């Protein structure tokens, strides 16, 4: 009896191929991450170059396996929506948060310290580099935990009910994760702008030199800007009470974003004489002088479109101001 190549069979075949290709790399990198941590610990304990050479050799292979796992996993995540859209729609309230936890906790932990592990051995010191390696290894285990949790529920779907009893917990989890991610992005940006102490191409400052009033200001500014982005997006995509609430919040967030832009713009030239020279001396001032004017035009247009209860244009203004 010939098999009919209908949409379900083709979807299964495509997903099976993607999954079979993808699973090799996470399985390899999970074990290799711990092996690398053991090698570095042995090197730090004994000082033998053999362990360091093994570490450097397998670290390159780990980097390739990690990159391939990320790329193939991205394709697989898209296939959840394209190949199994009805399943994702019905089971999304369960598997969605679990996969989001994997990304926001485990993957961010791995990706955040991967650069330190790959390129920081001679720049951040042995102990800090080993701590970064432990963080990467812990991230791989946490990633496996969340993904296996999703797979376990898919095999035995239980313990799930449709109600709003735990809605506040989900809202708090996603709100907290988004705020932490946005604030961290702004703090890192502020630390880069203010600069760090470097000696011989290696970081030579203190542990907390990156944390300053300016970097905290940048962190808060990014949070406010992203909140405005979310409010204008909801204003464009929703209706009724949610849209009205988003539009009201957009007014306050727009004012806060403008205040944050003004504060960061006033402080930045004072961080370094080079910034002041580029901003206020010819020929740079001929370009920088146009930025406040353009920002003011976009801000006026944003407030006018919010007042006119437009759905699309406030979001466009927000994207322009973020750029």
C-alpha positions in Angstrom: 0.0 0.0 0.0 1.6 3.3 -1.1 1.9 6.1 1.4 0.1 9.3 0.6 2.4 12.3 0.8 -0.1 14.6 2.3 0.7 17.8 4.3 0.9 15.9 7.6 3.4 13.3 6.3 5.5 16.1 4.8 5.4 18.1 8.0 6.5 15.1 10.0 9.3 14.3 7.6 10.6 17.9 7.6 10.4 18.2 11.4 12.1 14.8 11.8 15.0 15.8 9.6 15.4 19.1 11.4 15.2 17.4 14.8 17.6 14.6 13.9 20.1 17.2 12.7 19.7 19.5 15.6 19.8 17.0 18.5 23.4 16.0 17.8 24.8 19.4 18.6 23.0 20.1 22.0 23.8 16.6 23.2 27.4 17.0 22.3 27.8 20.5 23.7 26.0 19.6 27.0 28.6 17.0 27.8 31.5 18.9 26.4 30.7 22.0 28.5 31.2 20.0 31.7 34.3 18.3 30.3 35.8 21.7 29.6 35.0 22.9 33.1 36.9 19.8 34.5 39.9 20.5 32.2 40.2 24.1 33.3 39.8 23.1 37.0 42.6 20.6 36.6 44.8 23.2 34.9 44.1 25.7 37.7 44.8 23.1 40.3 47.9 21.4 38.9 49.3 24.1 36.5 50.1 21.4 33.9 50.0 22.7 30.3 48.6 19.4 29.1 45.2 20.3 30.5 45.3 23.9 29.1 46.2 22.5 25.6 43.3 20.1 25.8 41.0 22.8 27.0 41.9 25.1 24.1 41.6 22.3 21.6 38.1 21.2 22.7 36.9 24.7 23.2 37.1 25.4 19.5 35.0 22.3 18.8 32.5 23.4 21.5 32.2 26.8 19.9 31.3 25.2 16.5 28.9 22.8 18.1 27.2 25.6 20.0 26.8 27.8 17.0 25.4 24.9 14.9 23.0 24.1 17.7 21.7 27.7 17.8 21.2 27.9 14.0 19.5 24.5 13.7 17.4 25.2 16.8 16.2 28.4 15.4 14.9 26.6 12.3 13.2 24.0 14.6 11.5 26.7 16.7 10.0 28.2 13.5 8.7 24.8 12.5 6.6 24.7 15.7 4.5 27.5 14.3 4.7 26.6 10.6 4.3 22.8 10.7 2.3 22.4 13.9 0.4 25.7 14.1 -2.8 24.2 15.6 -0.8 22.3 18.3 1.2 25.5 19.1 -2.1 27.4 19.4 -3.7 24.9 21.8 -0.7 23.9 23.8 1.1 27.3 23.7 0.0 28.3 27.2 2.0 25.3 28.5 5.0 24.8 26.2 5.4 28.5 25.5 6.4 29.6 29.0 8.7 26.6 29.4 10.5 27.4 26.1 10.7 31.0 27.0 12.3 30.1 30.4 14.9 28.1 28.5 15.7 31.1 26.3 15.6 33.8 29.0 17.5 31.9 31.7 19.6 29.1 30.2 20.4 30.3 26.7 21.0 33.9 27.9 23.3 32.5 30.6 25.3 30.5 28.0 25.4 33.2 25.4 26.3 35.9 27.9 29.4 34.1 29.2 30.3 32.3 26.0 32.3 35.3 24.7 34.3 35.5 28.0 35.0 31.8 27.8 36.2 31.9 24.2 38.2 35.1 24.2 38.8 36.1 27.8 41.4 33.7 29.1 44.2 36.2 28.7 42.0 39.3 29.4 39.8 38.7 32.5 42.0 36.5 34.7 42.0 32.8 35.4 39.4 32.8 38.2 36.9 35.0 36.4 37.4 32.9 33.2 36.7 29.7 35.2 33.6 31.3 36.7 32.4 32.1 33.1 33.1 28.5 32.1 31.0 27.2 35.1 28.2 29.5 34.0 28.2 28.2 30.5 28.2 24.6 31.8 25.3 25.4 34.2 23.4 27.1 31.3 23.7 23.9 29.2 22.2 21.8 32.0 19.4 24.3 32.6 18.7 24.4 28.9 18.4 20.6 28.9 16.1 20.7 31.9 13.6 23.1 30.3 13.6 21.3 26.9 13.1 17.9 28.5 10.3 19.4 30.6 8.6 20.5 27.4 9.1 17.0 25.8 7.9 15.3 29.0 4.6 17.3 29.0 4.1 16.6 25.3 4.4 12.8 26.0 2.1 12.9 29.1 0.1 16.1 29.1 -1.3 16.5 32.6 -1.5 19.1 35.4 -3.0 21.8 33.1 -6.3 23.6 33.4 -7.7 26.7 31.7 -8.2 29.3 34.3 -6.8 32.7 35.4 -5.7 31.6 38.9 -2.0 31.8 38.1 -2.1 34.6 35.6 -0.5 37.1 37.9 2.5 34.8 38.3 3.1 34.5 34.5 2.7 38.2 34.1 5.2 38.9 36.8 7.7 36.3 35.4 7.6 37.8 31.9 7.6 41.4 33.1 10.6 40.7 35.4 12.5 39.0 32.7 11.9 41.7 30.2 12.9 44.5 32.6 16.1 42.7 33.6 17.1 42.1 30.0 16.3 45.7 28.9 18.0 47.2 32.0 21.1 45.0 31.5 21.3 46.1 27.9 21.3 49.7 28.9 23.8 49.3 31.7 26.2 47.6 29.2 25.7 50.4 26.7 26.4 53.0 29.4 29.5 51.1 30.5 30.8 51.0 26.9 30.1 54.8 26.5 31.9 55.8 29.7 34.8 53.4 28.9 36.8 51.0 31.0 40.4 50.8 32.0 42.5 48.7 29.6 46.2 47.8 29.9 47.9 45.9 27.1 44.6 45.0 25.4 43.3 43.5 28.7 40.8 44.8 31.2 42.6 46.2 34.2 39.9 48.0 36.1 38.0 46.9 39.2 35.1 44.5 39.5 32.4 47.2 39.6 33.9 50.0 37.4 31.3 49.3 34.8 28.5 50.2 37.3 28.1 53.9 37.6 25.4 56.5 37.8 25.7 57.0 34.1 25.3 53.3 33.3 22.3 53.1 35.6 20.8 56.1 33.8 21.3 54.3 30.5 19.7 51.2 31.9 16.6 53.0 33.1 16.4 54.9 29.8 16.4 51.7 27.8 13.6 50.2 30.0 11.4 53.3 29.5 12.1 53.2 25.8 11.1 49.6 25.4 8.0 50.2 27.5 7.0 52.9 25.1 7.6 50.5 22.2 5.3 47.9 23.9 2.6 50.5 24.6 2.5 51.8 21.0 2.6 48.2 19.7 -0.5 47.3 21.8 -2.1 50.5 20.6 -1.7 49.3 17.1 -2.6 45.7 17.5 -5.4 45.7 20.1 -8.8 47.1 20.6 -11.2 48.2 23.4 -10.0 48.5 27.0 -6.5 47.2 26.3 -5.9 49.7 23.5 -7.2 52.6 25.6 -5.0 51.6 28.5 -1.9 51.3 26.2 -2.6 54.6 24.6 -2.8 56.3 28.0 0.4 54.7 29.1 2.1 55.7 25.9 1.6 59.4 26.8 3.5 59.1 30.0 6.1 56.8 28.6 6.7 59.1 25.6 7.4 62.0 28.1 9.7 59.7 30.1 11.6 58.6 27.0 12.1 62.2 25.9 13.4 63.1 29.4 15.7 60.1 29.3 17.1 61.1 25.9 17.7 64.6 27.2 19.4 63.4 30.4 21.7 61.0 28.5 22.5 63.6 25.9 23.5 66.2 28.5 25.7 63.8 30.4 27.5 62.0 27.6 29.6 65.0 26.4 31.0 65.3 29.9 32.3 61.7 30.0 35.2 62.4 27.7 36.8 65.3 25.9 36.6 63.4 22.7 32.8 63.2 22.9 32.5 66.9 23.5 34.8 67.6 20.6 32.9 65.4 18.2 29.5 66.9 19.2 30.2 70.6 19.5 33.2 71.3 17.2 33.2 71.7 13.5 32.4 69.8 11.3 30.7 67.4 13.7 28.3 70.0 15.1 26.7 70.4 11.7 25.5 66.9 12.0 24.7 66.6 15.7 22.7 69.8 15.7 20.1 68.2 13.5 19.5 65.3 16.0 17.6 67.4 18.6 15.5 69.0 15.8 14.6 65.7 14.3 13.8 64.2 17.7 11.5 67.2 18.5 9.6 66.7 15.2 9.1 63.0 15.8 8.0 63.7 19.4 5.4 66.3 18.3 4.1 63.9 15.7 3.9 61.1 18.2 1.9 63.2 20.7 -0.4 64.4 17.9 -1.1 60.9 16.6 -1.8 59.7 20.1 -4.2 62.5 20.6 -5.9 61.8 17.3 -6.3 58.1 18.4 -4.3 56.8 15.4 -3.3 53.2 15.6 -0.4 52.8 13.3 1.6 56.1 13.4 2.6 56.2 17.1 4.4 52.8 16.7 6.2 54.2 13.6 7.3 57.2 15.6 8.6 55.0 18.4 10.7 53.0 16.0 12.1 56.1 14.4 13.0 57.6 17.8 14.7 54.3 18.9 16.8 54.3 15.7 
